[in-house]
Amino acid sequence: MKTLIFGEISKGSVREATLELVTLARRLGGDLVSVLAGSGIGAAAEELSKKGGGKVLAADDAALENYTSDAWTQVALRAIEAESPDLVLASNTPIGWDLAGKLAAALDAGIATDVVRIEEDGGDLVFIKRMFNAKFDARLRIEGSPRIATVQPGACEAYEGSDAGSVESLDASGVTSRTEFKELRTAAAGGHDLTKADLIVSGGRGLQKPENFEEVLKPLVEALGAQMGASRPVVDAGWLPHEYQVGSSGQIVAPKLYLAIGISGAIQHLVGMKNSNYIIAVNKDPDAPIFEVADLGVVADLFEIVPALTQAVSAAKG
Ligand SMILES: Cc1cc2nc3c(=O)[nH]c(=O)nc-3n(C[C@H](O)[C@H](O)[C@H](O)COP(=O)(O)OP(=O)(O)OC[C@H]3O[C@@H](n4cnc5c(N)ncnc54)[C@H](O)[C@@H]3O)c2cc1C
């Protein structure tokens, strides 16, 4: 069994999501090869080789400075041809899902996207992905080789061992792209920094409409002296700015107290708040996955509980 990881770099360092792939691959056992692409990536390649990435193939070329699916696919295909892996893993990130799909098409290989676990079963691999707000697990098998999968960031912990690997260069000469990178736009940093908050009250789609954030949730936020957070659908709908979003594509928070109000607990949300010291969840669905991480779960209608809680907090504060 040989696994090839396609890693990612952010601000010169190996991304946490890549180290999570290392954990997953090492649990499966066998040989491990990692590929990194970019320009001036020597330090990141060394870092990955020291953090368990096995043999790291570094495709270091000016043409790879910014991600383009054409150029990176060519590099990944070279690595796959050289290594003949049984399993190819990428993170379920914008780069990962773009690249993995192209690789699957180019190799006519089977792909499982957005998986949270991979299990060995009778000599075969089973790819597990969550369905219907994590109420069901789909168990997928892929025919042929290599099998390709993208893995949800946060689905397992980052590898923390220090097994020394090696770095080899991967030929990136002659790589071309029909896509031209124009610019990277980063959202301006807002004043709402949840990463430093001690108390966060987050609202989800269960609040039903934007007015309820103002009329139902905000009084509790103010009574507690907390900061307001939100799940992604709330932000996508334009009810609150992006800086309020908690989760894999929002802010990663670790307050002393996190209240999840009307939030189902999709893995992408859990990634952003599961390290909170104490989690209280209010949800009318007793099977909501948020209860799996909650220290205290309240199965109730938020429109009854939140005003009552606000009143109790205000009364306690005198
Ligand atoms: C690549 C990617 C990145 C993502 N990044 C993020 C991210 O960063 N953050 C994030 O949050 N999501 C993210 N998502 C979306 C995520 O998968 C979920 O869709 C989202 O978290 C669901 O938000 P929600 O819990 O508010 O809504 P829902 O899943 O619709 O849940 C609403 C909940 O409210 C409950 N409810 C309804 N009415 C009431 C009531 N009256 N009283 C009490 N409970 C009630 C329901 O039972 C339900 O559990 C991402 C998805 C993808 C694919």
The ligand as an SDF file (V2000), in Angstrom:
LIG
                    3D

 53 58  0  0  0  0  0  0  0  0999 V2000
  -16.2840   23.7680    1.7790 C   0  0  0  0  0  0  0  0  0  0  0  0
  -17.3050   24.1090    2.8220 C   0  0  0  0  0  0  0  0  0  0  0  0
  -16.9480   24.9820    3.8180 C   0  0  0  0  0  0  0  0  0  0  0  0
  -17.8640   25.2980    4.8150 C   0  0  0  0  0  0  0  0  0  0  0  0
  -17.4850   26.1470    5.8020 N   0  0  0  0  0  0  0  0  0  0  0  0
  -18.3420   26.3800    6.8190 C   0  0  0  0  0  0  0  0  0  0  0  0
  -17.9640   27.2060    7.9160 C   0  0  0  0  0  0  0  0  0  0  0  0
  -16.8560   27.7550    7.9640 O   0  0  0  0  0  0  0  0  0  0  0  0
  -18.8680   27.4000    8.9110 N   0  0  0  0  0  0  0  0  0  0  0  0
  -20.1230   26.8190    8.9070 C   0  0  0  0  0  0  0  0  0  0  0  0
  -20.8910   27.0530    9.8570 O   0  0  0  0  0  0  0  0  0  0  0  0
  -20.5030   26.0500    7.8720 N   0  0  0  0  0  0  0  0  0  0  0  0
  -19.6670   25.8300    6.8280 C   0  0  0  0  0  0  0  0  0  0  0  0
  -20.0740   25.0850    5.7740 N   0  0  0  0  0  0  0  0  0  0  0  0
  -21.5150   24.7140    5.6980 C   0  0  0  0  0  0  0  0  0  0  0  0
  -21.8640   23.5000    6.5380 C   0  0  0  0  0  0  0  0  0  0  0  0
  -21.6790   22.3220    5.7910 O   0  0  0  0  0  0  0  0  0  0  0  0
  -23.3530   23.5520    6.9580 C   0  0  0  0  0  0  0  0  0  0  0  0
  -24.1560   23.6660    5.8140 O   0  0  0  0  0  0  0  0  0  0  0  0
  -23.6660   24.7180    7.9040 C   0  0  0  0  0  0  0  0  0  0  0  0
  -22.7550   24.7390    8.9920 O   0  0  0  0  0  0  0  0  0  0  0  0
  -25.0780   24.5630    8.4260 C   0  0  0  0  0  0  0  0  0  0  0  0
  -25.4200   25.7450    9.1020 O   0  0  0  0  0  0  0  0  0  0  0  0
  -26.5870   25.7260   10.1940 P   0  0  0  0  0  0  0  0  0  0  0  0
  -26.2560   24.7190   11.2220 O   0  0  0  0  0  0  0  0  0  0  0  0
  -26.8250   27.1230   10.6100 O   0  0  0  0  0  0  0  0  0  0  0  0
  -27.8520   25.2950    9.3190 O   0  0  0  0  0  0  0  0  0  0  0  0
  -28.6550   23.9510    9.2810 P   0  0  0  0  0  0  0  0  0  0  0  0
  -27.7650   22.8030    8.9970 O   0  0  0  0  0  0  0  0  0  0  0  0
  -29.8160   24.1760    8.3740 O   0  0  0  0  0  0  0  0  0  0  0  0
  -29.1740   23.7460   10.7660 O   0  0  0  0  0  0  0  0  0  0  0  0
  -30.1230   24.5460   11.3750 C   0  0  0  0  0  0  0  0  0  0  0  0
  -30.4330   23.8950   12.7180 C   0  0  0  0  0  0  0  0  0  0  0  0
  -31.3570   24.6950   13.4420 O   0  0  0  0  0  0  0  0  0  0  0  0
  -32.2200   23.8410   14.1320 C   0  0  0  0  0  0  0  0  0  0  0  0
  -33.4700   24.5920   14.3920 N   0  0  0  0  0  0  0  0  0  0  0  0
  -34.3660   25.0440   13.4750 C   0  0  0  0  0  0  0  0  0  0  0  0
  -35.3340   25.7380   14.0860 N   0  0  0  0  0  0  0  0  0  0  0  0
  -35.0510   25.7170   15.4170 C   0  0  0  0  0  0  0  0  0  0  0  0
  -35.6990   26.2480   16.5570 C   0  0  0  0  0  0  0  0  0  0  0  0
  -36.8370   26.9550   16.4620 N   0  0  0  0  0  0  0  0  0  0  0  0
  -35.1460   26.0120   17.7750 N   0  0  0  0  0  0  0  0  0  0  0  0
  -33.9970   25.3000   17.9100 C   0  0  0  0  0  0  0  0  0  0  0  0
  -33.3500   24.7670   16.8420 N   0  0  0  0  0  0  0  0  0  0  0  0
  -33.8660   24.9890   15.6080 C   0  0  0  0  0  0  0  0  0  0  0  0
  -32.4430   22.6520   13.2210 C   0  0  0  0  0  0  0  0  0  0  0  0
  -32.8410   21.5010   13.9420 O   0  0  0  0  0  0  0  0  0  0  0  0
  -31.0430   22.5030   12.5990 C   0  0  0  0  0  0  0  0  0  0  0  0
  -30.2720   21.5670   13.3320 O   0  0  0  0  0  0  0  0  0  0  0  0
  -19.1760   24.7470    4.7780 C   0  0  0  0  0  0  0  0  0  0  0  0
  -19.5330   23.8660    3.7520 C   0  0  0  0  0  0  0  0  0  0  0  0
  -18.6070   23.5480    2.7830 C   0  0  0  0  0  0  0  0  0  0  0  0
  -19.0060   22.5780    1.7050 C   0  0  0  0  0  0  0  0  0  0  0  0
  1  2  1  0
  2  3  1  0
  2 52  2  0
  3  4  2  0
  4  5  1  0
  4 50  1  0
  5  6  2  0
  6  7  1  0
  6 13  1  0
  7  8  2  0
  7  9  1  0
  9 10  1  0
 10 11  2  0
 10 12  1  0
 12 13  2  0
 13 14  1  0
 14 15  1  0
 14 50  1  0
 15 16  1  0
 16 17  1  0
 16 18  1  0
 18 19  1  0
 18 20  1  0
 20 21  1  0
 20 22  1  0
 22 23  1  0
 23 24  1  0
 24 25  2  0
 24 26  1  0
 24 27  1  0
 27 28  1  0
 28 29  2  0
 28 30  1  0
 28 31  1  0
 31 32  1  0
 32 33  1  0
 33 34  1  0
 33 48  1  0
 34 35  1  0
 35 36  1  0
 35 46  1  0
 36 37  1  0
 36 45  1  0
 37 38  2  0
 38 39  1  0
 39 40  1  0
 39 45  2  0
 40 41  1  0
 40 42  2  0
 42 43  1  0
 43 44  2  0
 44 45  1  0
 46 47  1  0
 46 48  1  0
 48 49  1  0
 50 51  2  0
 51 52  1  0
 52 53  1  0
M  END
$$$$
